Amino acid sequence: YLTGHAALVTTFADAFKAHLDPKAFFTGKTLEMHQRHSKFDNSPYSLEPNCKESPGGLRDLQVILWVAKAAGYGESWDDLAKNGLATPFEIKQIQRNESLLFQIRARLHLIAGRREDRLIFDMQNAVAESFGYVTSTPPSAKGVVRASEQLMREYYKSAKAVGLFNEILLKLLKELALPEVIQIKPINARFESYNGLLSAKSNTLLQRNPSCIFEMFLLLQQHPELTGISATLLRTLQRVKNLVNRDFRQDPKNKALFIEMLKQPNGVTETLKRMNRYGILGNYIPAFGRIVGQMQHDLFHVYTVDEHILHVLGNLERFSIKTFSHEFPLCSKLFASF
């Protein structure tokens, strides 16, 4: 309400709420989001991302709030925390990332002198300098690090966090807005399928047995009927991902599990992408961790270094699948002979 008849605004709001179908709204908004993501190859790691529409952008946060409001869980992040959908720590993190995205978008508009949501190359240095970044040669770097590259690394970290928060919250809201008959199917002694999502039988499993972090990803490869990881298990994974440390890397059991993932007949690239998305791959391979979110300010690349490498692996994996042998016959023939 800004001005005019306050009672009329209230009448409209009540009528609108009475006609709103939370289930249909949730389905419509999530479908719209998936279609929007597909326009950006379902990746937040484009070198010229759209800070509003790309995966991990501001729109992904707005979708959460719209769906939560329709389902009656509040209109703000604090409301979501009060209603038990998010922890105060999660809310603090998301507000920090949201603030960065808002600031980037506002500065883009000001520098361009018009609406501009894309962090295109021509704008990146100016936006970075407005934040105080300067082109420099840090002692740990092998060369000059542009101001734009420093800003973009922060952007990708925020986009990654937003994407994860979006996934967790929408899975929780789906259970509330579109309740299903709960179907639990055992997978092994430690894991089960909860309505098609991988779930742990114990909430403390990953803390007690960190090797189960790798077992999770292997099970997702071996059970294609699983559509992903449950919100509860995903939350736990984020809390314990730092257990993937030096001791974890030195454990022969974990080495064997990782090699087993690479030896699977299907889904190797998808598994590595999933491990990267959840912050596990960079912890397990420190050299890879150093290039997560790393960009090169040139026109020869489309994605960040980590995403670029995973795309290359995807193309290699494609050579091993007979269905695609017509695309690059020689490569497929050579690959089959290795």
N, C-alpha and C positions, 0 to 999 in steps of 0.2 A: 504493500500500500504506500503510495506516494502522496496523492492528494485526491480530493473528490469525496465520494460517498463510501465511508469505511464499511457500512452495513452491506452495501452492494458487493464489495470485495469478499466479505465473509460468506455471503449467499452463494457467490460464484464458486469459492473454494470448497464449500460443502457439497454443492452440486457436482463439481468435478470429481471430488473424492468418492461420491456415491456411484458414479459411473465407471470408475477406474477398476479394471480387472488386473490385480497384481500378477497373476499367472501369465496372462496374455502379454502384459507389459514386459515381464522378465524375458519371455521367449522372444518377443520382438526386438528388444534392445540388445540381447546377447547375439542374436542372428545378425543384426545390423553391425555389431562390433566385429564379428568374425569376417563379414564381407569387407569391412573397412580395412582390417588387418591384411586380408589377402591382396589388397591393392598395393601394399608395401612389402609383399613377399613374406608376410608374417614375421618380419624381423625388425627390431629396433635399431639394428646396427648399420643402416644405410649411411653412407658418408655425408649425405645431404638430407637428414631426416626432417620430418614435419613435426614440430614440437607440440602440436595440438592433435593431429590425426594419426600419426604413426603409432605402432604398438609401443606401449610405455609412455605415451604422451598424455596431455591433460585430459583428453576426452575419455581415456580409460578410467581416470579417477572420477570424472563426472558420471559415468555409467554406474559406478558403484553407488554413489549417493542417490541417483535417480531411482534405481531399483530398490535400495534400502528405504527410501521415502515412500515409494508405492506400496511396499510390504509392511509399512508401519513401524520401521525401526529407527526413525529419526531423520533429521535433515542435515546433520553435520557430523564431522569425524568424532567429536566428543559424544554425540548421541550414540554412535556405533559402539564406543567404548563402554558407555553406561549400560547399553543393552547386551553386553557380553559378546559382541561380534568381533571385537578387536581388543588387544591389550593396550594399555597406555603407552608402552614402549613402541608398539607398532604404529600407533597414531602419531607419536612424536617423530618417528622416522618418515612417515608418509607426508606429514606437514612440511618437513624440511625439504623433501624432494619436490613436493608441489610448489613450494616457494621458489625453488630454483627454476622450475619450468615456467612459472608465471613471470619471473624476472627476465628470463631469456626472451619470452614472447613479447613482453612490453618493450624491451630494448630493440628487438627486431623491428617492431612497428615504428619506433621513434627514428631509428637509423635509416629505415627505408622511406620514411615519410608517408607511409600508407600501410594497409593491412598486408603483413607478410609473415607467414607461419613457418616457412621453410628456412632451415639453416643452410642456405646455399653457400658454396665456397666464397663467393664475392662478399658475403656478409660476415663470415665467421671471424675473421681477424678483428673487424670493427667491434663486433659484439664482445669478443674476448677482451679487447683492450678496455671496453667500458666497465668490465668487471675487475680490471687491474692486472690482468695477465700480460706478461711481456715475453717476447721471444728471447730464449736464453740457452745456455749450454750447461746443464746440470752436471756435476761430477760423475754421476752414475750413468749418464747418457753417452751414447757413442757419437753424437753429433748435435746440431742445433735442434731445439724443440720449439716449434712455433707456438705463439700465444693461442692460436686457433686449436692446435692439437691438445693443449692443456685444458682448454674449455670443453672440447668435445669429449675428452675422457671423463670429465665430471658429468657431462650430459648423459653419456651411455650408462654410467653407474646409476644415475637417477632413473633412467628409462628401464633399466633392468629391475630395480627395486619396485617401481610402479607396476611393471608387468607381473611380478611375483605376487604383490599385494592384491592386484586385480584378480589373479587366478584363485588365490585362497578365499577371498571374500565372496566372489561369485559362486564358488562351490558351496560355501556355507549358506548363502542366500538362496541358492537353488534348492537345498534341502528344506528350507523354510517356506519358500514361495511355491515350490512344486514338489510337495512331499510324495515319496514313493513308498511302496511296500518294501521294507528293508530285506534285501537278499544278501546273506553272508555265505560265502563258499570258501572252505579251507584250501589253501595252496600248499603250505607245509607247516612245520611245527611253529614257525615264527610269524608267518604272513597269511593274510586272507583277502578275499575279494569282497569289498563292501559296495554293493550296487555297481559293480563293474570297475571300481577304483581300487588300486592296491592299498591295503591298510595293514598296520602292525597289530598283532594280537595284544601287545603290551605297549603302553605309552612310554615306557622307559627302555624299550628294546635297543634303540640306537645308542643311548648313553652307555648301557651295560655291555653291548657288543658292537663296537664301531664297524666291524667287518660287514655288518648287515646293511650299511650304507651302500656298499657295492652290490650286495646281494639284491637289493631293491631294483637296481637298474638292470641286472641280469634277468630277474624275474619278469620285468616288463618286456624284455626281448623275447623271452621264452613263452610268454602267455599273451599272444596278440589280442585275445578277447578283453584284456584290461585296457581301459581307455585313458588311464593316467594314474596320478597319485592322489589319495584322499587329502582333504584340507588339513586334517589333524596330523597326518604323517608328514605332509609338506611343511607345516609349521615346526614340527619337531626337527626335521632335517635342517631348517634354517638355524635353529638354536644350537645344533651340535656339529655343524659343518666344519668348525675349526678342529674337530677331532681328527680330520684328515690332515695329519701333520707328519713330521719326520718319522716318528715311531710307526705310524700307520703305513707310510711308504715303504718302510723296511720290513714289514711283516710279510713273509712268504705267502700266507693265505690270501692277503689282499692283492699281491702281485698275480697270483694264480687266477683270482676272480676277474681281474682286469683283462688278462690275456684271454680268459674264457669269453668275455664280452666281445673282444675283437674277432674271435673265432666263430661266432654265431653266423648262421647262413643268412640271416636277415636283420635289418634294423641297426647296423653298426653305427652309421652316420647319425641316425636319429637319436641313438643312445648317447653318443658323444655330445650332440647338440643339447640334449636334455641335461646332461651333467654340467655343461658349460652354463646353461641358463640358470641352474640352481647353485652355481658357485662351487661345484665339487671338482671339476676337471682342472681348474687353475690351482687348486690346493694340492691335488695329487701330482701334477706335473708343474713345478714352480716356473720353469722356463715358459710354459704356456700361460701361466698366470700373469707373467710380466707383459704379455701382448694382448691381454683381454681389454677390449675397448680402445686399443691403439689404432690410430688412423694415420694415413699419409695424405697430406694436403696436395693431392694431384688429381688429374682427370683420368688416370689409368686404372684406378680401382673404384669399386662400387661399394665395398663393405670394409669394416674394420679388419685388422689383421687376423684376429681369431676367427671371425665369421668367414673370412676369405679362405682360410685353411680348411675349415669344415666343409665349405662348398667344394673345394678341390677333392677332399675325401669322398664326398657324395658322388662326384663324377667318376672317381676311381671305382667306387662300389658298384656304380651303374654298369661298368664294363663286365662285372661278374654275373650279371643277371641276363639270362638268355633272351628274355622278352625284349631287351633293348639292344641286342647284338647288331640289328640292322643300322643303328645310328652311326657307330664307328666300328665296322667289321674287323679291321686290322687290330685295333686296340682290344676288342673283345676276344679275338683269337689269341693274341699274345697273353692276355690276362688269364685266360683259361688254361694256358700251358704252364703257368708259374707253379 
